[in-house]
């Protein structure tokens, strides 16, 4: 799934985690000259925020790839219950 404009680099040990450093480099290199490049930038920023702030794990260097599917349609992002998802993630981590 190349929602960042290129295929994500997955963790060697686990194929379901994406390096947040890679997402940050992609975000910072985005030219922001077209509507699609702005969307890619926003997807990178939201994914980075999901992995580093909302749904963190012990390493804080990786984010689970399952959140990529949530970033496909911008028209639906505002309808998701992000607060409930954060609480569920917190309770599961305890």
ABEGO torsion letter per residue (X at the ends): XBAAGBBBBBBAABAABBBAAAAAAAAAABAGABAAAAAAAAAAAAAAAAAAAABBBAAGABBBAAAAAAAABAAAAAABBAAAAAAAAAAAAX
